[in-house]
Amino acid sequence: MGDIAATVETYWATAQARDWRAFGATLADDVCYELPQTRERVVGRDGVVRFNAEQLGEWSLEVERVVADATQAVSWVRFSDEEEETQGISFFTSAPDGKIQTITDFWPRAEEPPAGREQLTERF
């Protein structure tokens, strides 16, 4: 069994480098990639590589944190393109060979807090 935390770090590093061959090497053949917010799913290594490689525009990402146990990992990344910066949270599980078996991505949009609670919080 491989180290899922290291595999997730490699996944993000190779995505940032646009090294799609190395990116694909982090994925199980039958990887399942899901985006619950848009109810999209991509199944299979080739489809997941293509989905990521064909993202339009210039973009960049930075890994803030990866937390893992023996078979699961969660990452927090900052993603930016020509229009905005956003943050993503991704959940990964590993296949028996240590490659990534499942990916579930959440990409929330930043928003302003509701009025009336300024006295309860501080902005960062």
C-alpha atoms as an extended CHARMM CRD file, in Angstrom:
* protein
*
       124  EXT
         1         1  MET       CA              0.0000000000        0.0000000000        0.0000000000  PROA      1               0.0000000000
         2         2  GLY       CA              1.2870000000        3.4410000000       -0.8970000000  PROA      2               0.0000000000
         3         3  ASP       CA              1.2470000000        6.6920000000        1.0250000000  PROA      3               0.0000000000
         4         4  ILE       CA             -2.0140000000        8.4460000000        0.0600000000  PROA      4               0.0000000000
         5         5  ALA       CA             -0.8060000000       11.8110000000        1.4100000000  PROA      5               0.0000000000
         6         6  ALA       CA              2.2580000000       11.7110000000       -0.8520000000  PROA      6               0.0000000000
         7         7  THR       CA              0.1200000000       10.5900000000       -3.7960000000  PROA      7               0.0000000000
         8         8  VAL       CA             -2.2800000000       13.5120000000       -3.2610000000  PROA      8               0.0000000000
         9         9  GLU       CA              0.6570000000       15.9460000000       -3.0550000000  PROA      9               0.0000000000
        10        10  THR       CA              1.9450000000       14.5250000000       -6.3540000000  PROA      10              0.0000000000
        11        11  TYR       CA             -1.5460000000       14.7490000000       -7.8780000000  PROA      11              0.0000000000
        12        12  TRP       CA             -1.6880000000       18.4860000000       -7.1670000000  PROA      12              0.0000000000
        13        13  ALA       CA              1.9570000000       19.1700000000       -8.1010000000  PROA      13              0.0000000000
        14        14  THR       CA              1.5890000000       17.4450000000      -11.4620000000  PROA      14              0.0000000000
        15        15  ALA       CA             -1.7030000000       19.2530000000      -12.1260000000  PROA      15              0.0000000000
        16        16  GLN       CA             -0.0120000000       22.5940000000      -11.4190000000  PROA      16              0.0000000000
        17        17  ALA       CA              2.8860000000       21.6080000000      -13.7140000000  PROA      17              0.0000000000
        18        18  ARG       CA              0.4360000000       20.4240000000      -16.4100000000  PROA      18              0.0000000000
        19        19  ASP       CA              2.3600000000       17.1380000000      -16.4930000000  PROA      19              0.0000000000
        20        20  TRP       CA             -0.6520000000       15.0910000000      -17.5050000000  PROA      20              0.0000000000
        21        21  ARG       CA              1.2660000000       11.8340000000      -17.8880000000  PROA      21              0.0000000000
        22        22  ALA       CA              2.5580000000       12.0270000000      -14.2950000000  PROA      22              0.0000000000
        23        23  PHE       CA             -0.8720000000       13.2610000000      -13.1340000000  PROA      23              0.0000000000
        24        24  GLY       CA             -2.4850000000       10.1820000000      -14.6840000000  PROA      24              0.0000000000
        25        25  ALA       CA              0.0510000000        7.9440000000      -12.9750000000  PROA      25              0.0000000000
        26        26  THR       CA             -1.4180000000        8.9620000000       -9.5870000000  PROA      26              0.0000000000
        27        27  LEU       CA             -4.8490000000        7.6050000000      -10.5760000000  PROA      27              0.0000000000
        28        28  ALA       CA             -6.2880000000        4.0870000000      -10.5050000000  PROA      28              0.0000000000
        29        29  ASP       CA             -7.5140000000        2.8390000000      -13.8910000000  PROA      29              0.0000000000
        30        30  ASP       CA            -11.1460000000        3.0300000000      -12.7330000000  PROA      30              0.0000000000
        31        31  VAL       CA            -10.8510000000        6.2210000000      -10.6650000000  PROA      31              0.0000000000
        32        32  CYS       CA            -14.1500000000        7.9910000000       -9.9860000000  PROA      32              0.0000000000
        33        33  TYR       CA            -14.1210000000       11.8090000000       -9.8380000000  PROA      33              0.0000000000
        34        34  GLU       CA            -17.2610000000       13.5500000000       -8.5350000000  PROA      34              0.0000000000
        35        35  LEU       CA            -18.3020000000       17.1860000000       -8.1810000000  PROA      35              0.0000000000
        36        36  PRO       CA            -21.4270000000       17.1560000000       -5.9650000000  PROA      36              0.0000000000
        37        37  GLN       CA            -22.1740000000       20.8680000000       -6.4100000000  PROA      37              0.0000000000
        38        38  THR       CA            -22.7050000000       20.4310000000      -10.1630000000  PROA      38              0.0000000000
        39        39  ARG       CA            -23.6990000000       16.7520000000       -9.9730000000  PROA      39              0.0000000000
        40        40  GLU       CA            -20.9630000000       15.7520000000      -12.4600000000  PROA      40              0.0000000000
        41        41  ARG       CA            -19.0030000000       12.5070000000      -12.4840000000  PROA      41              0.0000000000
        42        42  VAL       CA            -16.0390000000       11.3430000000      -14.5570000000  PROA      42              0.0000000000
        43        43  VAL       CA            -15.0490000000        7.6680000000      -14.4240000000  PROA      43              0.0000000000
        44        44  GLY       CA            -11.7020000000        6.2960000000      -15.5830000000  PROA      44              0.0000000000
        45        45  ARG       CA             -8.1430000000        7.5840000000      -15.6580000000  PROA      45              0.0000000000
        46        46  ASP       CA             -8.2670000000        8.8890000000      -19.2370000000  PROA      46              0.0000000000
        47        47  GLY       CA            -11.4720000000       10.8300000000      -18.5950000000  PROA      47              0.0000000000
        48        48  VAL       CA            -10.1640000000       12.4260000000      -15.3920000000  PROA      48              0.0000000000
        49        49  VAL       CA             -6.8980000000       13.4210000000      -17.0920000000  PROA      49              0.0000000000
        50        50  ARG       CA             -8.8100000000       14.8810000000      -20.0390000000  PROA      50              0.0000000000
        51        51  PHE       CA            -11.2310000000       16.7420000000      -17.7450000000  PROA      51              0.0000000000
        52        52  ASN       CA             -8.3240000000       18.4430000000      -15.9760000000  PROA      52              0.0000000000
        53        53  ALA       CA             -6.1350000000       18.9890000000      -19.0510000000  PROA      53              0.0000000000
        54        54  GLU       CA             -8.8910000000       20.6840000000      -21.0170000000  PROA      54              0.0000000000
        55        55  GLN       CA             -9.7830000000       23.2850000000      -18.3970000000  PROA      55              0.0000000000
        56        56  LEU       CA             -9.8150000000       26.5680000000      -20.2840000000  PROA      56              0.0000000000
        57        57  GLY       CA             -7.7130000000       29.5980000000      -19.4850000000  PROA      57              0.0000000000
        58        58  GLU       CA             -4.6940000000       30.2100000000      -17.3550000000  PROA      58              0.0000000000
        59        59  TRP       CA             -4.9520000000       28.9050000000      -13.8240000000  PROA      59              0.0000000000
        60        60  SER       CA             -2.7540000000       28.1890000000      -10.8670000000  PROA      60              0.0000000000
        61        61  LEU       CA             -3.1670000000       26.3110000000       -7.6280000000  PROA      61              0.0000000000
        62        62  GLU       CA             -1.4330000000       26.1170000000       -4.2890000000  PROA      62              0.0000000000
        63        63  VAL       CA             -1.8550000000       23.3570000000       -1.7280000000  PROA      63              0.0000000000
        64        64  GLU       CA             -2.6340000000       24.7180000000        1.7270000000  PROA      64              0.0000000000
        65        65  ARG       CA             -2.9470000000       21.4050000000        3.5410000000  PROA      65              0.0000000000
        66        66  VAL       CA             -3.2410000000       17.6390000000        3.1240000000  PROA      66              0.0000000000
        67        67  VAL       CA             -4.5020000000       15.5000000000        6.0100000000  PROA      67              0.0000000000
        68        68  ALA       CA             -4.4940000000       11.7250000000        5.6540000000  PROA      68              0.0000000000
        69        69  ASP       CA             -4.7450000000        8.3800000000        7.3360000000  PROA      69              0.0000000000
        70        70  ALA       CA             -3.8120000000        5.0240000000        5.7890000000  PROA      70              0.0000000000
        71        71  THR       CA             -6.4510000000        5.0060000000        3.0190000000  PROA      71              0.0000000000
        72        72  GLN       CA             -8.0390000000        8.4610000000        2.8700000000  PROA      72              0.0000000000
        73        73  ALA       CA             -6.9050000000       12.0480000000        2.4470000000  PROA      73              0.0000000000
        74        74  VAL       CA             -8.4180000000       15.5080000000        2.4120000000  PROA      74              0.0000000000
        75        75  SER       CA             -6.7770000000       18.4850000000        0.7200000000  PROA      75              0.0000000000
        76        76  TRP       CA             -7.4040000000       22.2020000000        0.8290000000  PROA      76              0.0000000000
        77        77  VAL       CA             -6.1680000000       24.1350000000       -2.2030000000  PROA      77              0.0000000000
        78        78  ARG       CA             -6.2990000000       27.7160000000       -3.4030000000  PROA      78              0.0000000000
        79        79  PHE       CA             -7.1330000000       27.9790000000       -7.0810000000  PROA      79              0.0000000000
        80        80  SER       CA             -6.9330000000       31.1280000000       -9.1760000000  PROA      80              0.0000000000
        81        81  ASP       CA             -7.5760000000       31.9890000000      -12.7970000000  PROA      81              0.0000000000
        82        82  GLU       CA             -8.0320000000       35.1950000000      -14.7960000000  PROA      82              0.0000000000
        83        83  GLU       CA            -11.3120000000       36.0010000000      -13.0410000000  PROA      83              0.0000000000
        84        84  GLU       CA            -11.1570000000       34.9010000000       -9.4200000000  PROA      84              0.0000000000
        85        85  GLU       CA             -9.4790000000       33.0830000000       -6.5990000000  PROA      85              0.0000000000
        86        86  THR       CA            -11.3570000000       30.3080000000       -4.8890000000  PROA      86              0.0000000000
        87        87  GLN       CA            -10.6190000000       27.5130000000       -2.4920000000  PROA      87              0.0000000000
        88        88  GLY       CA            -11.3250000000       23.8410000000       -2.9320000000  PROA      88              0.0000000000
        89        89  ILE       CA            -11.6840000000       20.9260000000       -0.5850000000  PROA      89              0.0000000000
        90        90  SER       CA            -11.0960000000       17.4790000000       -2.0310000000  PROA      90              0.0000000000
        91        91  PHE       CA            -11.6370000000       14.0630000000       -0.4990000000  PROA      91              0.0000000000
        92        92  PHE       CA             -9.5620000000       11.1330000000       -1.7750000000  PROA      92              0.0000000000
        93        93  THR       CA             -9.5410000000        7.3980000000       -1.1670000000  PROA      93              0.0000000000
        94        94  SER       CA             -6.7610000000        5.0990000000       -2.2160000000  PROA      94              0.0000000000
        95        95  ALA       CA             -6.8400000000        1.8900000000       -4.1960000000  PROA      95              0.0000000000
        96        96  PRO       CA             -4.9770000000       -1.1480000000       -2.8140000000  PROA      96              0.0000000000
        97        97  ASP       CA             -1.9150000000       -0.2010000000       -4.9110000000  PROA      97              0.0000000000
        98        98  GLY       CA             -1.8050000000        3.3040000000       -3.3730000000  PROA      98              0.0000000000
        99        99  LYS       CA             -3.1470000000        5.1410000000       -6.4100000000  PROA      99              0.0000000000
       100       100  ILE       CA             -6.1620000000        7.4280000000       -6.0970000000  PROA      100             0.0000000000
       101       101  GLN       CA             -9.4430000000        5.4960000000       -6.3410000000  PROA      101             0.0000000000
       102       102  THR       CA            -11.9890000000        8.2490000000       -5.6950000000  PROA      102             0.0000000000
       103       103  ILE       CA            -11.9470000000       12.0430000000       -5.6850000000  PROA      103             0.0000000000
       104       104  THR       CA            -14.8080000000       14.2060000000       -4.4660000000  PROA      104             0.0000000000
       105       105  ASP       CA            -14.2780000000       17.9430000000       -5.0630000000  PROA      105             0.0000000000
       106       106  PHE       CA            -16.0740000000       20.8800000000       -3.4680000000  PROA      106             0.0000000000
       107       107  TRP       CA            -15.3960000000       24.3620000000       -4.8750000000  PROA      107             0.0000000000
       108       108  PRO       CA            -17.4160000000       26.8590000000       -2.8090000000  PROA      108             0.0000000000
       109       109  ARG       CA            -17.7400000000       30.4590000000       -3.9500000000  PROA      109             0.0000000000
       110       110  ALA       CA            -16.7080000000       33.2770000000       -1.6350000000  PROA      110             0.0000000000
       111       111  GLU       CA            -19.5460000000       35.4470000000       -0.4070000000  PROA      111             0.0000000000
       112       112  GLU       CA            -20.1840000000       38.3230000000        1.9290000000  PROA      112             0.0000000000
       113       113  PRO       CA            -21.5080000000       37.4960000000        5.4010000000  PROA      113             0.0000000000
       114       114  PRO       CA            -25.0940000000       38.3460000000        6.2890000000  PROA      114             0.0000000000
       115       115  ALA       CA            -25.6870000000       41.7760000000        7.7820000000  PROA      115             0.0000000000
       116       116  GLY       CA            -26.1250000000       42.0100000000       11.5170000000  PROA      116             0.0000000000
       117       117  ARG       CA            -23.3240000000       39.8800000000       12.8550000000  PROA      117             0.0000000000
       118       118  GLU       CA            -20.3780000000       42.2640000000       12.4350000000  PROA      118             0.0000000000
       119       119  GLN       CA            -20.0590000000       42.5520000000       16.2250000000  PROA      119             0.0000000000
       120       120  LEU       CA            -19.6560000000       38.7770000000       16.5110000000  PROA      120             0.0000000000
       121       121  THR       CA            -16.8190000000       38.1970000000       14.0310000000  PROA      121             0.0000000000
       122       122  GLU       CA            -13.6940000000       39.6880000000       12.5650000000  PROA      122             0.0000000000
       123       123  ARG       CA            -12.8910000000       39.6100000000        8.8360000000  PROA      123             0.0000000000
       124       124  PHE       CA             -9.6650000000       38.1860000000        7.4560000000  PROA      124             0.0000000000
